[in-house]
Amino acid sequence: MAIILRLDRVMADRKISLKELSERVGIANVNLSKIKTGKISAIRFSTLEAICDVLDCQPGDILEFQRDSEKQD
């Protein structure tokens, strides 16, 4: 089971840079970069809320559930 982060896709659709998003969300550029690349194991709801507010999207636009292939068989 895996949660896939699609922040990069949403940012591209909205034509917003990492720097601009980090400034508008109010979190460090390096932390937002980790979220964008999926190198995190958790995200605060307050951070997710701020990102969704700035990008005018839903959490489901950023987070995707992908079932393990072993369990599908």
Stockholm file with secondary structure:
# STOCKHOLM 1.0

chainA/1-73         MAIILRLDRVMADRKISLKELSERVGIANVNLSKIKTGKISAIRFSTLEAICDVLDCQPGDILEFQRDSEKQD
#=GR chainA/1-73 SS CEEEECHHHHHHHHTCCHHHHHHHHTSCHHHHHHHHHTCCSCCCHHHHHHHHHHHTCCHHHHEEEECCHHHHC
#=GC SS_cons        CEEEECHHHHHHHHTCCHHHHHHHHTSCHHHHHHHHHTCCSCCCHHHHHHHHHHHTCCHHHHEEEECCHHHHC
//
